[in-house]
Amino acid sequence: MINEASSAPKVKNTDAPTKPIKKTPPAEEIRPSQNTANTEAEPTNKGISPAIIVLIVILSAALLAGLVFGIAALFKSNRPYHIERFREQTYYIIDRDYDGEYDLQYKLFDDDDLYTYYFSSDKEQPLIERDEELEEEPQYNNCDAYPEGEERDNCITLSPDDDDDDDDYYDDDYYYDYPDVSEIVDYDTYEEYCARWGYNQKYTDPTKRYALFSYISYGSPTIQARLSHVSFDDDTITLYVWDNTNGVTADNVGYLIVVPFDNREIIDLATVGLFTQEEFNQVKQGRIIDYPVAEKPIVYLYPQEEIEVSVELGQSDLLTVSYPKYNNGWNVIAKPNGTLIDLNTNRELYSLYYESKTIEKPELTEGFVVKGEDSAKFLEEKLETLGLTEREAEEFIVYWLPKLEANNYNLIRFETAEEITKNMPLNISPAPDTVIRVIMDFKALDEEIEIKEQVLKASIRTGFTVVEWGGSELK
């Protein structure tokens, strides 16, 4: 992040007050006939009062300082963001939106749009899509059917159970196709991108170049974004962007920012993340650090008999979304099988969920480095150790698996009970006998790294049990 600071220049006052020189007034010319003994000399020139000189100097200095600060304020007011420093960190605070030419669009994506499998040898044509039959038969439906000596490429081997697409596997490399982009492109590429991902193509000038920046939030129903500023420095265009997601569902929502320009020397695109003033105020209060978000913490209640239960979150001011709507707590009837009845709406539920901003950034000094493709097996093993049932683990994996498998590797760490409680205390009445809270933090890696392996503590359920799971992706 670019460190910038501005301050009004200090003006040294070189016109310090000086004591006026006292001049002896000249004596009047005396004629010889006058009696000089009775004649009093009168001054013909009086000096300026020291008080007046001091006043003039003070006024001059004030005018000069006002001019300097006025120019600085004018410069700041012309910039659509301002910079704050807090604990040796620089924060860019958005003041207003960019007034130049740009396009901002939002789009909701289906899973079939995002999870298309491609072969590395032929990435232009999708071979198979999730939950769909093969659109076109490959040259050889089974890799073993290749004639001896031919390269085993562009083939698929289906499992015995052809109806279970999750068991399908590919002999060749494949990858997921995502609309996330941060590039400088020509007109043809811009046109192809909009057609591929269903965005409206606003610009039609083939002589322009285009800065494309898009972000997809996987598992969120809504997203907001603002473009505050665009700067051109040497060979780089920098976009100053604020965004925020709300809610946790099975939806995938994203936005696209397009900035057209003419400069042919620009080859790189950079972005600077912005805060709102309210968010920065929370940072200063210690409420947010680096803006991590706890995604989809959901709470299950398993009493030994049907009882009324009250659930309160100790940092409810950090909530961004909740369901049922959090109003000084949740009050439900809980049954031994996990079924809940919301006493405010009388709706039947299976869990309580919320999303919140985090007080303390997790430290990834230990954990597990896992290949993206091995994420499901890893989670099955670790979640069982941590005490989740197969049903709870399935819901955890279904939510996080697309995010984890999209990366080459992931650095994964599970927060301790103390860390979880510090970020979001959970107060339940009557008090449960067992509380299991599983919060996973992960960071995408391009390549494998060495790190100390985390030791996990096994959990055993006894009596009235409360279970919670969630996580955060660290950028």
N, C-alpha and C positions, 0 to 999 in steps of 0.2 A: 504494500500500500504506500502511496506516495506521501511522504511527510511534508506538510506545508505549514508554515506559520507566518503570520503577518503582524506587524505592530507599527504604530505610528512612530516616525523618527523623533528622537529626543532633540529638542531645540535648546542649544546652549545660549543663554542670554548674555550677549556681549555688551549690552547697554546698561550695565549696572549703575545704580545711582552714584553720582560723584558730588563731593562738596564744592559748591560754587566758589570761585576765587573772589575774595572781597577786595574791591578796588577802592583806593582813597580818592574821594571826589576832589576835583581841582578847585582851588580857592578862586573866588571871584577876583577879577582884576580891580585893583584899588587905585583911584586917582590920588594924586598927591594932596589934593585939598581936602579929602575925606578923612574923618576920624576913624582910623583902623581899630582902635581899641574897642569901639562899640559896634563893630560890624561882625555878624555871624555868618560863616560860610555855609552855603546851601549846596547839596549834591545835585548834579545835573543828570546822573544815570544810576538807576537802582537795579541790583542783581535779581534773577529769577528765584522764586522761593524754592528751597529744597523739597518741600512737600509736593509742589507741582511737578517737579522733575521725576520724583518717585512714582507719582500717579501716572505720568505719561509712559514711563518704562513698563509699569504693570499692565496698562491697557494694551501697549504694543505687543507684549509677550502673550497676552490672552488672545488677541486677534490672530497672531501667528499660529498659536497652538490650535485654535478653533479651525483655522484654514487647513492645517495638516490633518486633524482628525476628521474634518468634513470630507476631505478627499479620500481618506481611508474608508470612511463609512460609505461613500458613494461607490467605491470599488467593490466593497463587500456586498452592497445591495444589488449589484449587477451580477453577482455570482449566485446561481440557484441553489447552492448548498453552503454550509459553513462548517468549519473544522473545530472540534473540541479535543482537548487532551485530558486523559484520565488514567492515572497509574501507568504512565509511560506508554500508553496506547493512543493511537490516533483514530478518531471517530468522525466519519463524514455524515453530517446531519442534513437531511433533505428539507429545503425551504419551499421550493416550488418545482413545477414540472418544466421539462425542456420545451422551448418555444420554437424550435427548428422543425424541419421536415422529418417525420418518422411515422412508422405504423406499429401499433400494438394490438395484438389479437389474443383471444383465449380460445381454448379448444378442449373438449372432453374426449378422451380416447377409450376405445374398447380394447380389451385384452388382445383380440385377434389383430388389431392394428399394430400392437407393439411387439408381440411375441411371435414373430415369423422366423422360421428356421431357414437358413441358407447354407448351401455348400460353399466351401472356400473356392472350389474350382468354377463355380457358376453363381456368383452372388446376385446376378441380375434377376433370376427367376426363382421365386419361392417354390420349394419342392413339396412341403407339407406345412399345414397350419394347425395349431392346437384346436382340438375338438372338431376337426373337419377331416373328411376323407381326402385321399390324394387327388389333387386336381388334374395332374398329368402323370401317367406312368413313367418312371425313369427308364433309361435304356435297359437296365437290368434291375428287376425288383429285388433281387437278392444278390448281395455282394459275392456269394459263393458261385453264382452263375456266370461270372466273368470267365471268358476263355483264358486258358493258361497263357501267361506271358503278357496279357494286357494289364494296364495299370488299373488298380481297384479305385475307381473314382466315380463320382456322381451316382452312387448306388445307396440303397437303403435296405437294411435287414429288419423286418418286422418281428415282433415277439409272437409267440404262439397265440396270445390273446390279442387279436387285432383291434378289439373294441376298446382296449385300454391304452389310450395314446400316451399316457405317462410312462409306459413300459417300452415305447419305441426307442430305438437307438440307431445311431448313424455310424457308418464305418469311416466316413471322412469328417473333417472339421466342420463345425457349424457355428453360427453366431446369431445373436439377437439383433434385430434392427430397431434402433431407437431414434426418435426425432430430435434429441438433444443436439444442439449445434452451437458453435462459437467460431465463426469463420468469416473471412472476406471472400466473396464469390462474384462471378460475373453474372450477367443477366440470365443466360441459359440455365445455370445452376440454380439461381433463385427461382426461376420458373418451374424447374423440375422438382425442387423441394416443396413448393406450395402444392403442386399437383400430387406428389407422393403422400403428403401428410394431411391434405384436405384443408389447408389454410387458404384464405382468399388472397389472390395476387393483386395488390393495390397498384404496383408500379409496372409500367410497360415500356420504359425507356431503355433500349438495348445498349446505349452508350454509357450508361451509368454503371458503377460498381456498387455492391450492396454488403453492408455489415449485417449478418444474421446472428441473433442470439436467442436461443430458446431454452427453456427449462421445463422439465416434466416432474410433477410431484406424484409419485406412485402411491395410491391409497388415500388420496384426499379429494373431497368433492368440490372445493372452491380454492381459488388462488387469486391473489391481487399483485399487481406490479405497477411500478412507475419509473419512467425514465426522466432523470433530472438534468443531466448534462452530457454533452458529447465534446470531447477534445481531440485535436489532431496534433500529435507530436512526432516529428521525424517520420518514421515508417509505421507508426501505430495509431490506431483509433481507440479511444477509451470511452466506454459507456458507464455512466454512473447510475446504478439500478437499485431500486428498493423492491423487495417482494415479501410476501407472507402467505402461508397456507392456513386453511382452517378446516377442522373436521378430520375424521378418519373413517373411511368407508372402503369399499372395494373399487372405487372409481379411480381413474387416472386423469389428472387435469394438468394442462400446461399453458404457457404463453410464448408468443414469438414477438420479438422486436426487430424491425427492419429499418435501417438507416441508409438511404441512398446518398452517394457522394461522387465527386469527379476526380479526386486526387489519385493519380496513378502510382504514386510512390508508397501509398499505404499498403502494407502486406500483412500486418498483424492486428489482432483484435484483443483488447484487454477489458476487464470489467472491474469496477470498484463497488463494493456493497455498501449501501447506505442504511442509516438508522433514522427513524422518526425521532422527534424531540422527546416524545413520551418514552420511547424505548431507551433512549440514552439516559433519561432521568432514572429509569429502573436500573440501568447499568451502574450509575453512581451510587444508588442505594444498595448495591450488592445483590439485586434481584436477578440480574441476567449477566452471564459472562460468555462472550463469544456467541451468544444467541443460540445454543443448542436447544432442540425441542424434544420433549419426551413424547414419542408417538404411540398412540393406541394403548395406553395402559388400560386394561380391563380387569375388573374385580369380580371374582366368583365367591359366593357364600354357600357353605355346606354345613348347616347346623345338624345336630343329632335328632332334633324334632322341630316341628314348625313353630317358628317364633318371629316376633317383630324385631328388626335390627335397624340401628341407626349408624350411618357411615358418614364421617366427616373428613375432609382433606385439610391438613394443617396449613397449606399455602394456597388457599383457594383464590387469592388475588392473582396468581400466576396462570390460572386456567384460560385457555383460548377457546375450548369447546367442551361440551359434555352432553351425555345422553344416558338416562333422562336428564332434563335440565337441572343443573346443580343449583340449589337454593338454600344456602346455609346447611347443606347436607342432603343426604338421601335417606328416606325412610321407607322400608320395604318389609313385606312378609317373606321370609326365606324358608324354603322347604329342604329336607334332607337331600333330595336329588339335584339341588342347585337352582330350581325354579324360583323366580322372584316375582312378587306382585308389588308394583309401585303404588304406594298409598295415596299419592297425589293424583295419579291418572287412572289407577286401577288396571294398568296395562301389565300383561305378563312378559317377563324378561328372563334372560338366562345370565346376564351380567350387567355391570355398571361400567361405563367407560368415559374417559376424559382425555384431553390433550393439554399439556402445560409447557410453559417455558421453564428453564432450569436455572437453579441458583448457582450451582458449582459445576465447572467443566470437568469431566472425568479425565483422569490421567491414565494413558495407555502405556504404562511401564511394564505390564505383564499381560498375558492373555494367550490367544491361539492364532496362528496364521493358517488360514484355511483356503484352499482353492475354491473358486466360485462354484465349480461343478460338483464339489464334495460337500456343499453346504447342508443339504438335506440330511445326509447320513450323520454329519457332525452334530446337527441340532437334535436329531432323534436320540443320540447317545447322551448329550449333555443335559437336555431337558429332563430326561428320565432320572439322571443323577440329582438334579435340583428339585425333584419332587412333583413334576407335572404329570398328570394322567395322559394317556394317549390322545384323548379328545382335546384336552387343553393344548398339548404339544402340537397337534395337527393344526389348530387355529393359529398358533404362533408361527408355525412353519409356512402355512399358506400365505400369511401376511408378509413375512420377511423374505421368503425364498426368491421372489423376482428381483428384489433389490440386491441380494447377495450374489445370485448367479450371474448378474450383469457385470460383475467385476472379475478380473483375473484372479486376484487374491483378496482376502479380507482379514484385517486385524480385528479380532473379536475378544471382548472382555465382558464379563458379567459383574455388575456392581455389587458391592457388599451390602449387607443389611443396614449398616450405619450410613453409608452413602445414600442409599435410597431414602431412608428416613429423613436425612438432612434436606434433601431436595423436595420431598413431599411426605410429611408425616401422615399416617393413616390412623384415625381414631374411630374405633368401632365399639358399640355398646349393644348387647352385653359383650364383654371381652372374649375373644376367641381363644381356644386352647392352642391352636397352631396357626402361624402366619407364614406363608411362603410367597415372597415377592421376587420375581425374576425380571431384571431389567438388563437388557443387552446393549452395549455400545459397540459400534463397529466403524471402521474406516477402510475405504477402498484402497487397494495397493496395486501397482502395476506389476510388481515382481515380489518374490518371496523375501522375507527378512528374518533375522534371528531375534528372538525375544524370549524372556523368561516365561515358562508355561505357568498359567494360573492354576492354583489348587482349589477345587470346588468342594464345598461342604454338602454332604447329602442331607436331605430333609425327610422326616418321617411324619406322617399325618396321624394325629390322635385327636379325638373329640371334635368340637366345633372348629372347622378349618376354613381359613380365608386364603384365597390364592389370587395373585395379581401378576400379570406379565405385560411387558412393554419394551421400549428401546429407543435409541437415538442413533442417527447417522452423523458422524463427525466429519466435517469437511477439512 
